[in-house]
């Protein structure tokens, strides 16, 4: 039974706020995100698209 740990949840639980902002602590290997963080990431990506929201 393999338990996948959400990358963002892992950082929140194991790193301090300052460490989370440090690129040295970013783990590119962790790609799994829980549904909550996945939705949040999609939301951020959708909003940061320049030119897309120009009506
Ligand atoms: Zn998460």
mmCIF file of the protein (N, C-alpha, C, O) and its ligand, coordinates in Angstrom:
data_MODEL
# 
_entry.id   MODEL 
# 
loop_
_entity.id 
_entity.type 
_entity.pdbx_number_of_molecules 
1 polymer     1 
2 non-polymer 1 
# 
_entity_poly.entity_id                      1 
_entity_poly.type                           'polypeptide(L)' 
_entity_poly.nstd_linkage                   no 
_entity_poly.nstd_monomer                   no 
_entity_poly.pdbx_seq_one_letter_code       
;(UNK)(UNK)(UNK)(UNK)(UNK)(UNK)(UNK)(UNK)(UNK)(UNK)(UNK)(UNK)(UNK)(UNK)(UNK)(UNK)
(UNK)(UNK)(UNK)(UNK)(UNK)(UNK)(UNK)(UNK)(UNK)(UNK)(UNK)(UNK)(UNK)(UNK)(UNK)(UNK)
(UNK)(UNK)(UNK)(UNK)(UNK)(UNK)(UNK)(UNK)(UNK)(UNK)(UNK)(UNK)(UNK)(UNK)(UNK)(UNK)
(UNK)(UNK)(UNK)(UNK)(UNK)(UNK)(UNK)
;
_entity_poly.pdbx_seq_one_letter_code_can   XXXXXXXXXXXXXXXXXXXXXXXXXXXXXXXXXXXXXXXXXXXXXXXXXXXXXXX 
_entity_poly.pdbx_strand_id                 A 
# 
loop_
_entity_poly_seq.entity_id 
_entity_poly_seq.num 
_entity_poly_seq.mon_id 
_entity_poly_seq.hetero 
1 1  UNK n 
1 2  UNK n 
1 3  UNK n 
1 4  UNK n 
1 5  UNK n 
1 6  UNK n 
1 7  UNK n 
1 8  UNK n 
1 9  UNK n 
1 10 UNK n 
1 11 UNK n 
1 12 UNK n 
1 13 UNK n 
1 14 UNK n 
1 15 UNK n 
1 16 UNK n 
1 17 UNK n 
1 18 UNK n 
1 19 UNK n 
1 20 UNK n 
1 21 UNK n 
1 22 UNK n 
1 23 UNK n 
1 24 UNK n 
1 25 UNK n 
1 26 UNK n 
1 27 UNK n 
1 28 UNK n 
1 29 UNK n 
1 30 UNK n 
1 31 UNK n 
1 32 UNK n 
1 33 UNK n 
1 34 UNK n 
1 35 UNK n 
1 36 UNK n 
1 37 UNK n 
1 38 UNK n 
1 39 UNK n 
1 40 UNK n 
1 41 UNK n 
1 42 UNK n 
1 43 UNK n 
1 44 UNK n 
1 45 UNK n 
1 46 UNK n 
1 47 UNK n 
1 48 UNK n 
1 49 UNK n 
1 50 UNK n 
1 51 UNK n 
1 52 UNK n 
1 53 UNK n 
1 54 UNK n 
1 55 UNK n 
# 
loop_
_struct_asym.id 
_struct_asym.entity_id 
A 1 
B 2 
# 
loop_
_chem_comp.id 
_chem_comp.type 
_chem_comp.mon_nstd_flag 
UNK 'L-peptide linking' . 
ZN  non-polymer         . 
# 
_pdbx_entity_nonpoly.entity_id   2 
_pdbx_entity_nonpoly.name        ? 
_pdbx_entity_nonpoly.comp_id     ZN 
# 
_pdbx_nonpoly_scheme.asym_id         B 
_pdbx_nonpoly_scheme.entity_id       2 
_pdbx_nonpoly_scheme.mon_id          ZN 
_pdbx_nonpoly_scheme.ndb_seq_num     1 
_pdbx_nonpoly_scheme.pdb_seq_num     101 
_pdbx_nonpoly_scheme.auth_seq_num    101 
_pdbx_nonpoly_scheme.pdb_mon_id      ZN 
_pdbx_nonpoly_scheme.auth_mon_id     ZN 
_pdbx_nonpoly_scheme.pdb_strand_id   A 
_pdbx_nonpoly_scheme.pdb_ins_code    . 
# 
loop_
_atom_site.group_PDB 
_atom_site.id 
_atom_site.type_symbol 
_atom_site.label_atom_id 
_atom_site.label_alt_id 
_atom_site.label_comp_id 
_atom_site.label_asym_id 
_atom_site.label_entity_id 
_atom_site.label_seq_id 
_atom_site.pdbx_PDB_ins_code 
_atom_site.Cartn_x 
_atom_site.Cartn_y 
_atom_site.Cartn_z 
_atom_site.occupancy 
_atom_site.B_iso_or_equiv 
_atom_site.pdbx_formal_charge 
_atom_site.auth_seq_id 
_atom_site.auth_comp_id 
_atom_site.auth_asym_id 
_atom_site.auth_atom_id 
_atom_site.pdbx_PDB_model_num 
ATOM   1   N  N  . UNK A 1 1  ? 0.849   -1.200 0.000   1.00 0.00 ? 1   UNK A N  1 
ATOM   2   C  CA . UNK A 1 1  ? 0.000   0.000  0.000   1.00 0.00 ? 1   UNK A CA 1 
ATOM   3   C  C  . UNK A 1 1  ? 0.882   1.247  0.000   1.00 0.00 ? 1   UNK A C  1 
ATOM   4   O  O  . UNK A 1 1  ? 1.570   1.526  0.981   1.00 0.00 ? 1   UNK A O  1 
ATOM   5   N  N  . UNK A 1 2  ? 0.859   1.966  -1.064  1.00 0.00 ? 2   UNK A N  1 
ATOM   6   C  CA . UNK A 1 2  ? 1.685   3.170  -1.112  1.00 0.00 ? 2   UNK A CA 1 
ATOM   7   C  C  . UNK A 1 2  ? 0.842   4.415  -0.856  1.00 0.00 ? 2   UNK A C  1 
ATOM   8   O  O  . UNK A 1 2  ? -0.143  4.687  -1.542  1.00 0.00 ? 2   UNK A O  1 
ATOM   9   N  N  . UNK A 1 3  ? 1.265   5.142  0.143   1.00 0.00 ? 3   UNK A N  1 
ATOM   10  C  CA . UNK A 1 3  ? 0.517   6.344  0.485   1.00 0.00 ? 3   UNK A CA 1 
ATOM   11  C  C  . UNK A 1 3  ? 1.209   7.557  -0.118  1.00 0.00 ? 3   UNK A C  1 
ATOM   12  O  O  . UNK A 1 3  ? 2.324   7.912  0.265   1.00 0.00 ? 3   UNK A O  1 
ATOM   13  N  N  . UNK A 1 4  ? 0.540   8.170  -1.048  1.00 0.00 ? 4   UNK A N  1 
ATOM   14  C  CA . UNK A 1 4  ? 1.093   9.365  -1.672  1.00 0.00 ? 4   UNK A CA 1 
ATOM   15  C  C  . UNK A 1 4  ? 0.864   10.574 -0.778  1.00 0.00 ? 4   UNK A C  1 
ATOM   16  O  O  . UNK A 1 4  ? -0.234  10.815 -0.276  1.00 0.00 ? 4   UNK A O  1 
ATOM   17  N  N  . UNK A 1 5  ? 1.937   11.318 -0.602  1.00 0.00 ? 5   UNK A N  1 
ATOM   18  C  CA . UNK A 1 5  ? 1.818   12.525 0.206   1.00 0.00 ? 5   UNK A CA 1 
ATOM   19  C  C  . UNK A 1 5  ? 1.814   13.737 -0.713  1.00 0.00 ? 5   UNK A C  1 
ATOM   20  O  O  . UNK A 1 5  ? 2.699   13.906 -1.552  1.00 0.00 ? 5   UNK A O  1 
ATOM   21  N  N  . UNK A 1 6  ? 0.820   14.559 -0.541  1.00 0.00 ? 6   UNK A N  1 
ATOM   22  C  CA . UNK A 1 6  ? 0.729   15.783 -1.335  1.00 0.00 ? 6   UNK A CA 1 
ATOM   23  C  C  . UNK A 1 6  ? 1.963   16.644 -1.089  1.00 0.00 ? 6   UNK A C  1 
ATOM   24  O  O  . UNK A 1 6  ? 2.342   16.882 0.058   1.00 0.00 ? 6   UNK A O  1 
ATOM   25  N  N  . UNK A 1 7  ? 2.587   17.109 -2.170  1.00 0.00 ? 7   UNK A N  1 
ATOM   26  C  CA . UNK A 1 7  ? 3.805   17.903 -2.049  1.00 0.00 ? 7   UNK A CA 1 
ATOM   27  C  C  . UNK A 1 7  ? 3.588   19.174 -1.245  1.00 0.00 ? 7   UNK A C  1 
ATOM   28  O  O  . UNK A 1 7  ? 4.419   19.543 -0.415  1.00 0.00 ? 7   UNK A O  1 
ATOM   29  N  N  . UNK A 1 8  ? 2.474   19.838 -1.494  1.00 0.00 ? 8   UNK A N  1 
ATOM   30  C  CA . UNK A 1 8  ? 2.202   21.091 -0.793  1.00 0.00 ? 8   UNK A CA 1 
ATOM   31  C  C  . UNK A 1 8  ? 1.868   20.838 0.673   1.00 0.00 ? 8   UNK A C  1 
ATOM   32  O  O  . UNK A 1 8  ? 2.286   21.595 1.549   1.00 0.00 ? 8   UNK A O  1 
ATOM   33  N  N  . UNK A 1 9  ? 1.116   19.776 0.938   1.00 0.00 ? 9   UNK A N  1 
ATOM   34  C  CA . UNK A 1 9  ? 0.798   19.441 2.323   1.00 0.00 ? 9   UNK A CA 1 
ATOM   35  C  C  . UNK A 1 9  ? 2.071   19.081 3.076   1.00 0.00 ? 9   UNK A C  1 
ATOM   36  O  O  . UNK A 1 9  ? 2.248   19.451 4.237   1.00 0.00 ? 9   UNK A O  1 
ATOM   37  N  N  . UNK A 1 10 ? 2.947   18.358 2.402   1.00 0.00 ? 10  UNK A N  1 
ATOM   38  C  CA . UNK A 1 10 ? 4.209   17.950 3.036   1.00 0.00 ? 10  UNK A CA 1 
ATOM   39  C  C  . UNK A 1 10 ? 5.006   19.171 3.447   1.00 0.00 ? 10  UNK A C  1 
ATOM   40  O  O  . UNK A 1 10 ? 5.553   19.212 4.549   1.00 0.00 ? 10  UNK A O  1 
ATOM   41  N  N  . UNK A 1 11 ? 5.077   20.154 2.586   1.00 0.00 ? 11  UNK A N  1 
ATOM   42  C  CA . UNK A 1 11 ? 5.844   21.358 2.885   1.00 0.00 ? 11  UNK A CA 1 
ATOM   43  C  C  . UNK A 1 11 ? 5.222   22.136 4.030   1.00 0.00 ? 11  UNK A C  1 
ATOM   44  O  O  . UNK A 1 11 ? 5.922   22.708 4.865   1.00 0.00 ? 11  UNK A O  1 
ATOM   45  N  N  . UNK A 1 12 ? 3.892   22.149 4.058   1.00 0.00 ? 12  UNK A N  1 
ATOM   46  C  CA . UNK A 1 12 ? 3.219   22.879 5.127   1.00 0.00 ? 12  UNK A CA 1 
ATOM   47  C  C  . UNK A 1 12 ? 3.460   22.225 6.481   1.00 0.00 ? 12  UNK A C  1 
ATOM   48  O  O  . UNK A 1 12 ? 3.560   22.899 7.507   1.00 0.00 ? 12  UNK A O  1 
ATOM   49  N  N  . UNK A 1 13 ? 3.550   20.909 6.463   1.00 0.00 ? 13  UNK A N  1 
ATOM   50  C  CA . UNK A 1 13 ? 3.668   20.172 7.721   1.00 0.00 ? 13  UNK A CA 1 
ATOM   51  C  C  . UNK A 1 13 ? 5.102   20.026 8.197   1.00 0.00 ? 13  UNK A C  1 
ATOM   52  O  O  . UNK A 1 13 ? 5.348   19.889 9.395   1.00 0.00 ? 13  UNK A O  1 
ATOM   53  N  N  . UNK A 1 14 ? 6.055   20.055 7.266   1.00 0.00 ? 14  UNK A N  1 
ATOM   54  C  CA . UNK A 1 14 ? 7.434   19.755 7.642   1.00 0.00 ? 14  UNK A CA 1 
ATOM   55  C  C  . UNK A 1 14 ? 8.378   20.944 7.590   1.00 0.00 ? 14  UNK A C  1 
ATOM   56  O  O  . UNK A 1 14 ? 9.481   20.895 8.134   1.00 0.00 ? 14  UNK A O  1 
ATOM   57  N  N  . UNK A 1 15 ? 7.941   22.012 6.933   1.00 0.00 ? 15  UNK A N  1 
ATOM   58  C  CA . UNK A 1 15 ? 8.838   23.154 6.798   1.00 0.00 ? 15  UNK A CA 1 
ATOM   59  C  C  . UNK A 1 15 ? 8.258   24.386 7.477   1.00 0.00 ? 15  UNK A C  1 
ATOM   60  O  O  . UNK A 1 15 ? 7.043   24.535 7.612   1.00 0.00 ? 15  UNK A O  1 
ATOM   61  N  N  . UNK A 1 16 ? 9.154   25.256 7.895   1.00 0.00 ? 16  UNK A N  1 
ATOM   62  C  CA . UNK A 1 16 ? 8.701   26.521 8.449   1.00 0.00 ? 16  UNK A CA 1 
ATOM   63  C  C  . UNK A 1 16 ? 8.319   27.442 7.298   1.00 0.00 ? 16  UNK A C  1 
ATOM   64  O  O  . UNK A 1 16 ? 8.579   27.137 6.133   1.00 0.00 ? 16  UNK A O  1 
ATOM   65  N  N  . UNK A 1 17 ? 7.707   28.559 7.630   1.00 0.00 ? 17  UNK A N  1 
ATOM   66  C  CA . UNK A 1 17 ? 7.274   29.483 6.587   1.00 0.00 ? 17  UNK A CA 1 
ATOM   67  C  C  . UNK A 1 17 ? 8.466   29.962 5.763   1.00 0.00 ? 17  UNK A C  1 
ATOM   68  O  O  . UNK A 1 17 ? 8.390   30.038 4.537   1.00 0.00 ? 17  UNK A O  1 
ATOM   69  N  N  . UNK A 1 18 ? 9.570   30.284 6.445   1.00 0.00 ? 18  UNK A N  1 
ATOM   70  C  CA . UNK A 1 18 ? 10.763  30.768 5.748   1.00 0.00 ? 18  UNK A CA 1 
ATOM   71  C  C  . UNK A 1 18 ? 11.347  29.685 4.852   1.00 0.00 ? 18  UNK A C  1 
ATOM   72  O  O  . UNK A 1 18 ? 11.810  29.961 3.745   1.00 0.00 ? 18  UNK A O  1 
ATOM   73  N  N  . UNK A 1 19 ? 11.319  28.453 5.342   1.00 0.00 ? 19  UNK A N  1 
ATOM   74  C  CA . UNK A 1 19 ? 11.868  27.350 4.554   1.00 0.00 ? 19  UNK A CA 1 
ATOM   75  C  C  . UNK A 1 19 ? 11.036  27.097 3.308   1.00 0.00 ? 19  UNK A C  1 
ATOM   76  O  O  . UNK A 1 19 ? 11.559  26.721 2.259   1.00 0.00 ? 19  UNK A O  1 
ATOM   77  N  N  . UNK A 1 20 ? 9.742   27.307 3.439   1.00 0.00 ? 20  UNK A N  1 
ATOM   78  C  CA . UNK A 1 20 ? 8.859   27.069 2.296   1.00 0.00 ? 20  UNK A CA 1 
ATOM   79  C  C  . UNK A 1 20 ? 9.177   28.021 1.150   1.00 0.00 ? 20  UNK A C  1 
ATOM   80  O  O  . UNK A 1 20 ? 8.990   27.683 -0.019  1.00 0.00 ? 20  UNK A O  1 
ATOM   81  N  N  . UNK A 1 21 ? 9.661   29.217 1.495   1.00 0.00 ? 21  UNK A N  1 
ATOM   82  C  CA . UNK A 1 21 ? 9.980   30.195 0.462   1.00 0.00 ? 21  UNK A CA 1 
ATOM   83  C  C  . UNK A 1 21 ? 11.374  29.983 -0.115  1.00 0.00 ? 21  UNK A C  1 
ATOM   84  O  O  . UNK A 1 21 ? 11.739  30.582 -1.126  1.00 0.00 ? 21  UNK A O  1 
ATOM   85  N  N  . UNK A 1 22 ? 12.144  29.125 0.540   1.00 0.00 ? 22  UNK A N  1 
ATOM   86  C  CA . UNK A 1 22 ? 13.510  28.882 0.083   1.00 0.00 ? 22  UNK A CA 1 
ATOM   87  C  C  . UNK A 1 22 ? 13.516  27.846 -1.040  1.00 0.00 ? 22  UNK A C  1 
ATOM   88  O  O  . UNK A 1 22 ? 13.070  26.716 -0.844  1.00 0.00 ? 22  UNK A O  1 
ATOM   89  N  N  . UNK A 1 23 ? 14.018  28.226 -2.209  1.00 0.00 ? 23  UNK A N  1 
ATOM   90  C  CA . UNK A 1 23 ? 14.041  27.295 -3.357  1.00 0.00 ? 23  UNK A CA 1 
ATOM   91  C  C  . UNK A 1 23 ? 14.803  26.011 -3.036  1.00 0.00 ? 23  UNK A C  1 
ATOM   92  O  O  . UNK A 1 23 ? 14.568  24.975 -3.658  1.00 0.00 ? 23  UNK A O  1 
ATOM   93  N  N  . UNK A 1 24 ? 15.712  26.076 -2.069  1.00 0.00 ? 24  UNK A N  1 
ATOM   94  C  CA . UNK A 1 24 ? 16.500  24.896 -1.736  1.00 0.00 ? 24  UNK A CA 1 
ATOM   95  C  C  . UNK A 1 24 ? 15.629  23.788 -1.151  1.00 0.00 ? 24  UNK A C  1 
ATOM   96  O  O  . UNK A 1 24 ? 16.012  22.618 -1.168  1.00 0.00 ? 24  UNK A O  1 
ATOM   97  N  N  . UNK A 1 25 ? 14.465  24.153 -0.636  1.00 0.00 ? 25  UNK A N  1 
ATOM   98  C  CA . UNK A 1 25 ? 13.594  23.159 -0.006  1.00 0.00 ? 25  UNK A CA 1 
ATOM   99  C  C  . UNK A 1 25 ? 12.481  22.682 -0.925  1.00 0.00 ? 25  UNK A C  1 
ATOM   100 O  O  . UNK A 1 25 ? 11.654  21.854 -0.545  1.00 0.00 ? 25  UNK A O  1 
ATOM   101 N  N  . UNK A 1 26 ? 12.472  23.213 -2.130  1.00 0.00 ? 26  UNK A N  1 
ATOM   102 C  CA . UNK A 1 26 ? 11.455  22.772 -3.082  1.00 0.00 ? 26  UNK A CA 1 
ATOM   103 C  C  . UNK A 1 26 ? 11.860  21.433 -3.666  1.00 0.00 ? 26  UNK A C  1 
ATOM   104 O  O  . UNK A 1 26 ? 12.969  21.267 -4.174  1.00 0.00 ? 26  UNK A O  1 
ATOM   105 N  N  . UNK A 1 27 ? 10.938  20.476 -3.584  1.00 0.00 ? 27  UNK A N  1 
ATOM   106 C  CA . UNK A 1 27 ? 11.243  19.152 -4.098  1.00 0.00 ? 27  UNK A CA 1 
ATOM   107 C  C  . UNK A 1 27 ? 10.526  18.920 -5.412  1.00 0.00 ? 27  UNK A C  1 
ATOM   108 O  O  . UNK A 1 27 ? 9.322   18.663 -5.431  1.00 0.00 ? 27  UNK A O  1 
ATOM   109 N  N  . UNK A 1 28 ? 11.256  19.010 -6.506  1.00 0.00 ? 28  UNK A N  1 
ATOM   110 C  CA . UNK A 1 28 ? 10.637  18.816 -7.815  1.00 0.00 ? 28  UNK A CA 1 
ATOM   111 C  C  . UNK A 1 28 ? 10.159  17.396 -8.029  1.00 0.00 ? 28  UNK A C  1 
ATOM   112 O  O  . UNK A 1 28 ? 9.344   17.144 -8.916  1.00 0.00 ? 28  UNK A O  1 
ATOM   113 N  N  . UNK A 1 29 ? 10.652  16.464 -7.229  1.00 0.00 ? 29  UNK A N  1 
ATOM   114 C  CA . UNK A 1 29 ? 10.286  15.065 -7.396  1.00 0.00 ? 29  UNK A CA 1 
ATOM   115 C  C  . UNK A 1 29 ? 8.857   14.779 -6.984  1.00 0.00 ? 29  UNK A C  1 
ATOM   116 O  O  . UNK A 1 29 ? 8.232   13.847 -7.489  1.00 0.00 ? 29  UNK A O  1 
ATOM   117 N  N  . UNK A 1 30 ? 8.338   15.586 -6.060  1.00 0.00 ? 30  UNK A N  1 
ATOM   118 C  CA . UNK A 1 30 ? 6.979   15.360 -5.575  1.00 0.00 ? 30  UNK A CA 1 
ATOM   119 C  C  . UNK A 1 30 ? 5.990   16.030 -6.512  1.00 0.00 ? 30  UNK A C  1 
ATOM   120 O  O  . UNK A 1 30 ? 5.900   17.256 -6.570  1.00 0.00 ? 30  UNK A O  1 
ATOM   121 N  N  . UNK A 1 31 ? 5.265   15.223 -7.230  1.00 0.00 ? 31  UNK A N  1 
ATOM   122 C  CA . UNK A 1 31 ? 4.325   15.799 -8.199  1.00 0.00 ? 31  UNK A CA 1 
ATOM   123 C  C  . UNK A 1 31 ? 2.877   15.586 -7.782  1.00 0.00 ? 31  UNK A C  1 
ATOM   124 O  O  . UNK A 1 31 ? 1.964   16.198 -8.336  1.00 0.00 ? 31  UNK A O  1 
ATOM   125 N  N  . UNK A 1 32 ? 2.678   14.720 -6.810  1.00 0.00 ? 32  UNK A N  1 
ATOM   126 C  CA . UNK A 1 32 ? 1.302   14.446 -6.412  1.00 0.00 ? 32  UNK A CA 1 
ATOM   127 C  C  . UNK A 1 32 ? 0.745   15.576 -5.550  1.00 0.00 ? 32  UNK A C  1 
ATOM   128 O  O  . UNK A 1 32 ? 1.402   16.041 -4.619  1.00 0.00 ? 32  UNK A O  1 
ATOM   129 N  N  . UNK A 1 33 ? -0.443  16.002 -5.863  1.00 0.00 ? 33  UNK A N  1 
ATOM   130 C  CA . UNK A 1 33 ? -1.113  17.001 -5.047  1.00 0.00 ? 33  UNK A CA 1 
ATOM   131 C  C  . UNK A 1 33 ? -2.490  16.485 -4.668  1.00 0.00 ? 33  UNK A C  1 
ATOM   132 O  O  . UNK A 1 33 ? -3.169  15.848 -5.474  1.00 0.00 ? 33  UNK A O  1 
ATOM   133 N  N  . UNK A 1 34 ? -2.897  16.761 -3.438  1.00 0.00 ? 34  UNK A N  1 
ATOM   134 C  CA . UNK A 1 34 ? -4.229  16.364 -3.014  1.00 0.00 ? 34  UNK A CA 1 
ATOM   135 C  C  . UNK A 1 34 ? -5.253  17.210 -3.787  1.00 0.00 ? 34  UNK A C  1 
ATOM   136 O  O  . UNK A 1 34 ? -4.911  18.282 -4.286  1.00 0.00 ? 34  UNK A O  1 
ATOM   137 N  N  . UNK A 1 35 ? -6.493  16.741 -3.888  1.00 0.00 ? 35  UNK A N  1 
ATOM   138 C  CA . UNK A 1 35 ? -7.519  17.450 -4.652  1.00 0.00 ? 35  UNK A CA 1 
ATOM   139 C  C  . UNK A 1 35 ? -7.634  18.917 -4.257  1.00 0.00 ? 35  UNK A C  1 
ATOM   140 O  O  . UNK A 1 35 ? -7.886  19.776 -5.102  1.00 0.00 ? 35  UNK A O  1 
ATOM   141 N  N  . UNK A 1 36 ? -7.450  19.196 -2.990  1.00 0.00 ? 36  UNK A N  1 
ATOM   142 C  CA . UNK A 1 36 ? -7.589  20.573 -2.519  1.00 0.00 ? 36  UNK A CA 1 
ATOM   143 C  C  . UNK A 1 36 ? -6.499  21.469 -3.099  1.00 0.00 ? 36  UNK A C  1 
ATOM   144 O  O  . UNK A 1 36 ? -6.782  22.553 -3.611  1.00 0.00 ? 36  UNK A O  1 
ATOM   145 N  N  . UNK A 1 37 ? -5.254  21.010 -3.015  1.00 0.00 ? 37  UNK A N  1 
ATOM   146 C  CA . UNK A 1 37 ? -4.144  21.799 -3.540  1.00 0.00 ? 37  UNK A CA 1 
ATOM   147 C  C  . UNK A 1 37 ? -4.136  21.802 -5.057  1.00 0.00 ? 37  UNK A C  1 
ATOM   148 O  O  . UNK A 1 37 ? -3.696  22.767 -5.684  1.00 0.00 ? 37  UNK A O  1 
ATOM   149 N  N  . UNK A 1 38 ? -4.625  20.717 -5.645  1.00 0.00 ? 38  UNK A N  1 
ATOM   150 C  CA . UNK A 1 38 ? -4.689  20.640 -7.096  1.00 0.00 ? 38  UNK A CA 1 
ATOM   151 C  C  . UNK A 1 38 ? -5.651  21.703 -7.624  1.00 0.00 ? 38  UNK A C  1 
ATOM   152 O  O  . UNK A 1 38 ? -5.362  22.382 -8.609  1.00 0.00 ? 38  UNK A O  1 
ATOM   153 N  N  . UNK A 1 39 ? -6.781  21.837 -6.964  1.00 0.00 ? 39  UNK A N  1 
ATOM   154 C  CA . UNK A 1 39 ? -7.766  22.828 -7.366  1.00 0.00 ? 39  UNK A CA 1 
ATOM   155 C  C  . UNK A 1 39 ? -7.211  24.231 -7.171  1.00 0.00 ? 39  UNK A C  1 
ATOM   156 O  O  . UNK A 1 39 ? -7.444  25.126 -7.984  1.00 0.00 ? 39  UNK A O  1 
ATOM   157 N  N  . UNK A 1 40 ? -6.472  24.406 -6.077  1.00 0.00 ? 40  UNK A N  1 
ATOM   158 C  CA . UNK A 1 40 ? -5.911  25.719 -5.796  1.00 0.00 ? 40  UNK A CA 1 
ATOM   159 C  C  . UNK A 1 40 ? -4.874  26.093 -6.857  1.00 0.00 ? 40  UNK A C  1 
ATOM   160 O  O  . UNK A 1 40 ? -4.791  27.244 -7.286  1.00 0.00 ? 40  UNK A O  1 
ATOM   161 N  N  . UNK A 1 41 ? -4.086  25.094 -7.270  1.00 0.00 ? 41  UNK A N  1 
ATOM   162 C  CA . UNK A 1 41 ? -3.064  25.356 -8.282  1.00 0.00 ? 41  UNK A CA 1 
ATOM   163 C  C  . UNK A 1 41 ? -3.701  25.685 -9.626  1.00 0.00 ? 41  UNK A C  1 
ATOM   164 O  O  . UNK A 1 41 ? -3.247  26.588 -10.328 1.00 0.00 ? 41  UNK A O  1 
ATOM   165 N  N  . UNK A 1 42 ? -4.746  24.958 -9.979  1.00 0.00 ? 42  UNK A N  1 
ATOM   166 C  CA . UNK A 1 42 ? -5.433  25.243 -11.233 1.00 0.00 ? 42  UNK A CA 1 
ATOM   167 C  C  . UNK A 1 42 ? -6.013  26.646 -11.213 1.00 0.00 ? 42  UNK A C  1 
ATOM   168 O  O  . UNK A 1 42 ? -6.006  27.357 -12.218 1.00 0.00 ? 42  UNK A O  1 
ATOM   169 N  N  . UNK A 1 43 ? -6.512  27.027 -10.051 1.00 0.00 ? 43  UNK A N  1 
ATOM   170 C  CA . UNK A 1 43 ? -7.103  28.349 -9.906  1.00 0.00 ? 43  UNK A CA 1 
ATOM   171 C  C  . UNK A 1 43 ? -6.046  29.428 -10.134 1.00 0.00 ? 43  UNK A C  1 
ATOM   172 O  O  . UNK A 1 43 ? -6.286  30.415 -10.830 1.00 0.00 ? 43  UNK A O  1 
ATOM   173 N  N  . UNK A 1 44 ? -4.881  29.222 -9.539  1.00 0.00 ? 44  UNK A N  1 
ATOM   174 C  CA . UNK A 1 44 ? -3.795  30.187 -9.682  1.00 0.00 ? 44  UNK A CA 1 
ATOM   175 C  C  . UNK A 1 44 ? -3.320  30.268 -11.123 1.00 0.00 ? 44  UNK A C  1 
ATOM   176 O  O  . UNK A 1 44 ? -3.089  31.358 -11.646 1.00 0.00 ? 44  UNK A O  1 
ATOM   177 N  N  . UNK A 1 45 ? -3.177  29.134 -11.755 1.00 0.00 ? 45  UNK A N  1 
ATOM   178 C  CA . UNK A 1 45 ? -2.697  29.113 -13.137 1.00 0.00 ? 45  UNK A CA 1 
ATOM   179 C  C  . UNK A 1 45 ? -3.696  29.792 -14.060 1.00 0.00 ? 45  UNK A C  1 
ATOM   180 O  O  . UNK A 1 45 ? -3.315  30.487 -15.002 1.00 0.00 ? 45  UNK A O  1 
ATOM   181 N  N  . UNK A 1 46 ? -4.974  29.586 -13.783 1.00 0.00 ? 46  UNK A N  1 
ATOM   182 C  CA . UNK A 1 46 ? -5.998  30.182 -14.632 1.00 0.00 ? 46  UNK A CA 1 
ATOM   183 C  C  . UNK A 1 46 ? -6.034  31.689 -14.510 1.00 0.00 ? 46  UNK A C  1 
ATOM   184 O  O  . UNK A 1 46 ? -6.353  32.397 -15.465 1.00 0.00 ? 46  UNK A O  1 
ATOM   185 N  N  . UNK A 1 47 ? -5.704  32.173 -13.322 1.00 0.00 ? 47  UNK A N  1 
ATOM   186 C  CA . UNK A 1 47 ? -5.799  33.618 -13.094 1.00 0.00 ? 47  UNK A CA 1 
ATOM   187 C  C  . UNK A 1 47 ? -4.554  34.366 -13.544 1.00 0.00 ? 47  UNK A C  1 
ATOM   188 O  O  . UNK A 1 47 ? -4.602  35.570 -13.799 1.00 0.00 ? 47  UNK A O  1 
ATOM   189 N  N  . UNK A 1 48 ? -3.448  33.654 -13.640 1.00 0.00 ? 48  UNK A N  1 
ATOM   190 C  CA . UNK A 1 48 ? -2.203  34.332 -13.986 1.00 0.00 ? 48  UNK A CA 1 
ATOM   191 C  C  . UNK A 1 48 ? -1.966  34.372 -15.490 1.00 0.00 ? 48  UNK A C  1 
ATOM   192 O  O  . UNK A 1 48 ? -0.930  34.858 -15.943 1.00 0.00 ? 48  UNK A O  1 
ATOM   193 N  N  . UNK A 1 49 ? -2.925  33.861 -16.267 1.00 0.00 ? 49  UNK A N  1 
ATOM   194 C  CA . UNK A 1 49 ? -2.753  33.891 -17.708 1.00 0.00 ? 49  UNK A CA 1 
ATOM   195 C  C  . UNK A 1 49 ? -2.999  35.285 -18.264 1.00 0.00 ? 49  UNK A C  1 
ATOM   196 O  O  . UNK A 1 49 ? -4.133  35.762 -18.308 1.00 0.00 ? 49  UNK A O  1 
ATOM   197 N  N  . UNK A 1 50 ? -1.926  35.924 -18.684 1.00 0.00 ? 50  UNK A N  1 
ATOM   198 C  CA . UNK A 1 50 ? -2.061  37.294 -19.186 1.00 0.00 ? 50  UNK A CA 1 
ATOM   199 C  C  . UNK A 1 50 ? -2.795  37.303 -20.519 1.00 0.00 ? 50  UNK A C  1 
ATOM   200 O  O  . UNK A 1 50 ? -2.532  36.473 -21.389 1.00 0.00 ? 50  UNK A O  1 
ATOM   201 N  N  . UNK A 1 51 ? -3.706  38.238 -20.668 1.00 0.00 ? 51  UNK A N  1 
ATOM   202 C  CA . UNK A 1 51 ? -4.400  38.380 -21.936 1.00 0.00 ? 51  UNK A CA 1 
ATOM   203 C  C  . UNK A 1 51 ? -5.646  37.524 -22.026 1.00 0.00 ? 51  UNK A C  1 
ATOM   204 O  O  . UNK A 1 51 ? -6.508  37.767 -22.872 1.00 0.00 ? 51  UNK A O  1 
ATOM   205 N  N  . UNK A 1 52 ? -5.751  36.524 -21.162 1.00 0.00 ? 52  UNK A N  1 
ATOM   206 C  CA . UNK A 1 52 ? -6.900  35.633 -21.255 1.00 0.00 ? 52  UNK A CA 1 
ATOM   207 C  C  . UNK A 1 52 ? -8.176  36.286 -20.733 1.00 0.00 ? 52  UNK A C  1 
ATOM   208 O  O  . UNK A 1 52 ? -9.271  36.027 -21.231 1.00 0.00 ? 52  UNK A O  1 
ATOM   209 N  N  . UNK A 1 53 ? -8.018  37.129 -19.731 1.00 0.00 ? 53  UNK A N  1 
ATOM   210 C  CA . UNK A 1 53 ? -9.191  37.711 -19.100 1.00 0.00 ? 53  UNK A CA 1 
ATOM   211 C  C  . UNK A 1 53 ? -9.549  39.077 -19.687 1.00 0.00 ? 53  UNK A C  1 
ATOM   212 O  O  . UNK A 1 53 ? -10.446 39.755 -19.185 1.00 0.00 ? 53  UNK A O  1 
ATOM   213 N  N  . UNK A 1 54 ? -8.852  39.476 -20.744 1.00 0.00 ? 54  UNK A N  1 
ATOM   214 C  CA . UNK A 1 54 ? -9.143  40.771 -21.363 1.00 0.00 ? 54  UNK A CA 1 
ATOM   215 C  C  . UNK A 1 54 ? -10.446 40.691 -22.125 1.00 0.00 ? 54  UNK A C  1 
ATOM   216 O  O  . UNK A 1 54 ? -10.528 40.049 -23.172 1.00 0.00 ? 54  UNK A O  1 
ATOM   217 N  N  . UNK A 1 55 ? -11.464 41.344 -21.596 1.00 0.00 ? 55  UNK A N  1 
ATOM   218 C  CA . UNK A 1 55 ? -12.761 41.280 -22.259 1.00 0.00 ? 55  UNK A CA 1 
ATOM   219 C  C  . UNK A 1 55 ? -13.054 42.594 -22.972 1.00 0.00 ? 55  UNK A C  1 
ATOM   220 O  O  . UNK A 1 55 ? -14.108 42.738 -23.593 1.00 0.00 ? 55  UNK A O  1 
HETATM 221 ZN ZN . ZN  B 2 .  ? -2.298  19.165 -0.241  1.00 0.00 ? 101 ZN  A ZN 1 
# 
